Amino acid sequence: MLTVLHSAAALVTMDDDGREIADGAIAWRDGVIAAIGTTDALAPLRQVADRTIDARGCVVTPGLVNTHHHLFQSLTRAVPGATDASLFGWLKRLYPIWARYRPDDVHAATRLGLAELALSGCSLSTDHLYLYPNGVTLDDTIAAAADIGLRFHATRGSMSVGESAGGLPPDALVEREPAILADTIRVIDRFHDPAPGAMVRIAVAPCSPFSVSEGLMRDAALLARDKRVMLHTHLAEDADDVAFSLERFGCRPGVYAERLGWTGPDVWLAHCVKLDADEIALFAATGTGVAHCPCSNCRLGAGIAPVAAMLAAGVPLGLGVDGSASNDSGNLLQEARQAMLLQRVTAGAEALSPRAALRLATRGGAEMLGRDDCGALTVGRRADLAVWDVATADNTGAWDMVAGLVLCPPAGVRDLFVEGRAVVAGGALLGVPMATILADARRSIARLSTTP
């Protein structure tokens, strides 16, 4: 089926030349972009199209890319006792609640979080699930992603060092390392799709240096490279994280990562708030990516990541909303805005432009995740695109409509297409009724909040 979207006020391609096409149009067939240009230039295709979409008064961008999330946390926002805690205290407050999760809770939380992302223009999301109580498996999140219709990079997280062995998580939430590796192989073999246009990919993701052993980190890297999948973990999130690394391993987090084989273009690391100049240089030289999560970093008092310095050095960068228990939201345009503002606080008004922040939220994240098939609107790439109404109360008055997406973001996306299929239309989620998603989430929250 040939679809032509036309009459966009601005079509933001994120191509190598940074083209923005006034009165823009884009055509796609079978999930792949077939043509792009002005509305007049694509008029012949519009005449033979099976479907046309009027984008008058809208800005069209690539679908946004979320490079770090813990979707299971969508049921534990604003939990008393965790709202004013830093990272380690926040985790200790929430671990006992998460230990009560069942498969239906993880499925409900994932659908809720992905629905929120879709409604705010996200077409591809990663997810870092690192705890598996009461029969939970990664399969639960993958099924939820299929329900919503987003591209999904599910990471098989893990924790193997509990409190009794000097780690942070309670012993009841850690797994045996042979079982972790065996299940990681299982989910890669069952779900990972390396082909262009893949809707599901798997990555290997031990949770953090303070919850897994050095041996598991090494084995995970070997396994990922044998299976040709990517690697993901948390690193240098706050001062406590760095202090733990220095005390436990005798080195800074970046050195620890390099020592265990955790640098390279197949690795992306969450946060990296406390990187020093040597670590930034290391990640730039090795092509190691960083998922910047500015709202979560502010919420937990972690600090301001040196994004401007990382970009100047050439570190691959994308944006992430992080888990909903530490954000407590899931809106990538808001992350782009926060990233821009924080860099200006530390490095001046020219440190990060609205367009540079928007690029982080689209092509930057896609490239960091190894997706050269999406993240930009060019012929041959997948038809993942967001249509933003810029004639609303949120952004009317923005003279530069593209900059306005970041400076005064719309409340939500008008339309969202993933692989050419409509996921959001007219601001409403298609597929699973939102009422069903909310009812399932509330049912799980009611049980989790009353179970001792």
URLIN-V277485 format. One record per residue. N is the residue number from 1. RES is the residue in one letter. NEAR is the number of other C-alpha atoms within 10 Angstrom. Layout:
n={N/N}
res={RES/RES}
near={NEAR/NEAR}
//
This chain:
n={1/2/3/4/5/6/7/8/9/10/11/12/13/14/15/16/17/18/19/20/21/22/23/24/25/26/27/28/29/30/31/32/33/34/35/36/37/38/39/40/41/42/43/44/45/46/47/48/49/50/51/52/53/54/55/56/57/58/59/60/61/62/63/64/65/66/67/68/69/70/71/72/73/74/75/76/77/78/79/80/81/82/83/84/85/86/87/88/89/90/91/92/93/94/95/96/97/98/99/100/101/102/103/104/105/106/107/108/109/110/111/112/113/114/115/116/117/118/119/120/121/122/123/124/125/126/127/128/129/130/131/132/133/134/135/136/137/138/139/140/141/142/143/144/145/146/147/148/149/150/151/152/153/154/155/156/157/158/159/160/161/162/163/164/165/166/167/168/169/170/171/172/173/174/175/176/177/178/179/180/181/182/183/184/185/186/187/188/189/190/191/192/193/194/195/196/197/198/199/200/201/202/203/204/205/206/207/208/209/210/211/212/213/214/215/216/217/218/219/220/221/222/223/224/225/226/227/228/229/230/231/232/233/234/235/236/237/238/239/240/241/242/243/244/245/246/247/248/249/250/251/252/253/254/255/256/257/258/259/260/261/262/263/264/265/266/267/268/269/270/271/272/273/274/275/276/277/278/279/280/281/282/283/284/285/286/287/288/289/290/291/292/293/294/295/296/297/298/299/300/301/302/303/304/305/306/307/308/309/310/311/312/313/314/315/316/317/318/319/320/321/322/323/324/325/326/327/328/329/330/331/332/333/334/335/336/337/338/339/340/341/342/343/344/345/346/347/348/349/350/351/352/353/354/355/356/357/358/359/360/361/362/363/364/365/366/367/368/369/370/371/372/373/374/375/376/377/378/379/380/381/382/383/384/385/386/387/388/389/390/391/392/393/394/395/396/397/398/399/400/401/402/403/404/405/406/407/408/409/410/411/412/413/414/415/416/417/418/419/420/421/422/423/424/425/426/427/428/429/430/431/432/433/434/435/436/437/438/439/440/441/442/443/444/445/446/447/448/449/450/451/452}
res={M/L/T/V/L/H/S/A/A/A/L/V/T/M/D/D/D/G/R/E/I/A/D/G/A/I/A/W/R/D/G/V/I/A/A/I/G/T/T/D/A/L/A/P/L/R/Q/V/A/D/R/T/I/D/A/R/G/C/V/V/T/P/G/L/V/N/T/H/H/H/L/F/Q/S/L/T/R/A/V/P/G/A/T/D/A/S/L/F/G/W/L/K/R/L/Y/P/I/W/A/R/Y/R/P/D/D/V/H/A/A/T/R/L/G/L/A/E/L/A/L/S/G/C/S/L/S/T/D/H/L/Y/L/Y/P/N/G/V/T/L/D/D/T/I/A/A/A/A/D/I/G/L/R/F/H/A/T/R/G/S/M/S/V/G/E/S/A/G/G/L/P/P/D/A/L/V/E/R/E/P/A/I/L/A/D/T/I/R/V/I/D/R/F/H/D/P/A/P/G/A/M/V/R/I/A/V/A/P/C/S/P/F/S/V/S/E/G/L/M/R/D/A/A/L/L/A/R/D/K/R/V/M/L/H/T/H/L/A/E/D/A/D/D/V/A/F/S/L/E/R/F/G/C/R/P/G/V/Y/A/E/R/L/G/W/T/G/P/D/V/W/L/A/H/C/V/K/L/D/A/D/E/I/A/L/F/A/A/T/G/T/G/V/A/H/C/P/C/S/N/C/R/L/G/A/G/I/A/P/V/A/A/M/L/A/A/G/V/P/L/G/L/G/V/D/G/S/A/S/N/D/S/G/N/L/L/Q/E/A/R/Q/A/M/L/L/Q/R/V/T/A/G/A/E/A/L/S/P/R/A/A/L/R/L/A/T/R/G/G/A/E/M/L/G/R/D/D/C/G/A/L/T/V/G/R/R/A/D/L/A/V/W/D/V/A/T/A/D/N/T/G/A/W/D/M/V/A/G/L/V/L/C/P/P/A/G/V/R/D/L/F/V/E/G/R/A/V/V/A/G/G/A/L/L/G/V/P/M/A/T/I/L/A/D/A/R/R/S/I/A/R/L/S/T/T/P}
near={10/19/23/26/23/25/21/26/22/23/28/24/24/21/14/8/7/12/13/19/19/16/20/27/28/28/25/24/18/14/21/21/23/20/18/22/20/18/21/14/13/19/15/10/19/22/11/12/17/12/13/16/15/12/23/17/18/22/27/30/27/31/28/34/30/33/31/30/25/21/27/27/22/28/25/21/16/14/16/10/12/20/16/14/16/17/21/15/14/18/17/16/16/17/16/15/15/21/16/17/21/18/18/17/26/28/26/27/29/28/31/25/24/27/28/18/25/32/24/28/30/31/29/27/25/24/28/29/24/24/23/22/16/12/10/18/20/24/16/19/27/23/13/22/24/14/15/21/24/26/23/23/26/27/28/27/23/28/29/23/24/19/13/10/13/11/19/20/23/18/15/12/21/22/19/11/19/10/10/20/17/10/15/24/16/12/20/21/12/11/15/19/16/15/10/12/19/16/21/20/22/27/28/29/29/27/23/22/26/22/22/22/18/16/10/20/23/15/15/25/24/15/18/21/13/9/15/13/20/23/28/27/25/22/26/26/25/23/15/14/21/21/16/18/21/14/10/12/14/12/16/20/26/23/17/19/20/15/13/17/15/24/25/18/20/22/27/29/26/24/28/27/23/22/22/15/12/11/19/22/17/19/26/21/15/17/20/22/29/29/29/32/31/30/26/24/24/15/18/21/15/22/18/23/24/20/25/20/16/21/14/10/16/18/23/23/28/30/31/30/30/31/24/22/24/28/23/19/20/27/23/26/26/22/28/31/23/19/27/26/21/23/22/16/11/14/15/11/13/11/17/21/19/20/20/16/23/29/28/28/28/27/27/26/30/27/21/24/27/15/17/15/21/30/31/28/27/22/15/14/21/28/30/31/29/27/27/26/26/25/16/12/10/16/19/14/13/15/9/9/21/23/17/21/25/25/22/20/22/22/18/20/24/23/25/33/25/26/25/21/16/17/23/25/15/12/20/18/20/17/12/13/11/15/9/13/18/16/13/18/22/16/13/20/18/11/13/19/13/7/8/8}
//
